[in-house]
């Protein structure tokens, strides 16, 4: 990809998703300056992987952008919590995703740990393959399968306990 096309695509991603990214980062971090830092970190990661994204305005790209933003915000929150010596509540739901038809699945997904939620969103909501998910999350291919299975099992348990199933 030429440098100009790369910059154009990154600029389009920025204009399309920056407001949503900032809202998500603020929900996670509760601070505007930290949210700006998280969004900047997310854009740096997105820029390194831009050639893997189809189009800037696709649902797959939006999903990837929001997952990366949440991960970067959580990383900053962890760093802040380490400084404050407080444990991070990884069970808190921050990322938004398509409505599950009003039968509670979406609410159950918010109770998953972020990593499990990210795997399920990338794989089954936004349609990334296992290989693409591994590349986007920077984890081994085999880990995607294991995490997907664990995430589905945990989601099943949550849905059972909430009476969704």
N, C-alpha and C positions, 0 to 999 in steps of 0.2 A: 504494500500500500504506500502510495506516495505520501510525503510529509504533509502536503497541502490537504489531501483528502483525509488524512489522519486528524489534522487540526480541525477541519470542518466537521467531521463526525463527532469529535470530542466537544466542540462548541455546541453542536445540536443536542447532544446528550445533556450538556450543562443547562442549556436554555429550557429543555423539556422537563428535567427532573430536579433541578436545584431546589426549588421551593418545597417539594415533597421530601427531599433528602434533609433539608434543614428542619422541617417539622418533625420528622422521625428522630433525628439526632437530638433535638430539644426534648422530646418525650423521654428518651433514654437518659440523657444527661442532666436535664433541668437547667442548663446554663447556655446562653446564647454564644458566648465566646468559645466554649468547649465544643458546641455544636458546629460552629464554623470550622474548627480544627478537624473534627471528625469528617465533615463533608470534604474538606481539602484532602485529607488522607484517602478518602474513598475515591476522589477523582484521580489521585495519583495511581491507585490500584487499577481503576478502570482504564486509564490511559495506557498502562502496561499491557492490558488484555483487550484493547479495543479491536484488534484484528479478529478476535474470536466472536464478536457481536455482529449479528446480521445487519439490522437496521436500527437506527436510534429510536424510532417510534414504535417498536414492536413490544408486545407483552413480555416476551422473553427478556428483552433488554431491560425493561422496567423492573422485572422481578430480580434480575441480577444486580441492578443498580441499588435497589432497596435492601437487598440482602447484604451487599458489601457495605452500605452505609450503616446498617445495624451492627455489623461485625466491628467496624471501625469505632463506632460510638461505644460499644461494649468494651473494646480494648482500652479506650480512654477512661471509661468508668472504672475498669479494673485497676488501671494505673493510679487513678485518683484514690480509690479505696485502699490500695496498698499503702499509699502515703498516709491515709487516715487510719490504717490498721483495722478496717471494718470489712466483713465478708460481703461479697457481691451476691445479690439475690438473682440467680440465673433463671429462675422460674417466671420472672415478670415478662409479660407479653408486650412487645413494642411494635413489631412490624405489622402492617395491615396487609390483607390479602383478600381476594375475591370472596363474596358472600357465599356461604355453603348452602344456600337454599332455605335458610331459616330453621333448620332442624338441629342446630347446636354444634355441628362439626367445627365451624369456625371458632366458636368459643372454646371448644376442647383443644384446638390447636394452639390457642394462646397460652395454654397451661404447659405446653411442651418446653423443654429447655431450648434456647435459641438455636443451637447446632442441629437438633432434631428437626425443628420447625424449618430451618433453612434447607435442609436436605429434602424434606417433603415438598416444600414450595418449589424449589428448583426442578426436582424430578417430576412431580405429578401435577403441579398447577401450571408451571411455565414450560414444561415439556422438554427440558434438557436431558440429553442422554447421560448414562453413567459416566462416560468418558468426559463429556463436556462439564458435568458437575464436578468431577475430580479436578479438572483444570481450573475451573472458575473458583473453587474453594481452596485450591492449592493443597490437595490431600491425595494420597495414593488411590488409584482406581478401586482396589479391593476394599478400601475403607468406606467408599461410597455405598457399596452393597451391604456391608455390615451395619453402617449407620442407618441406612434406609430400613433395614429389617428391624433394628432396635426401635427406631422412631415409630414405625407402624405398630409394633407391639405395644409401646407406651401409649400411643394414641388410642389403640383399642381398649387398653385398661382404663384410660381416662373417660372414654365414651361410655364404657360399661358402668363406671362409678357414677357418671352424671345422668344415666338413664337415656342416653342418646341411642344406644343399641338395645 
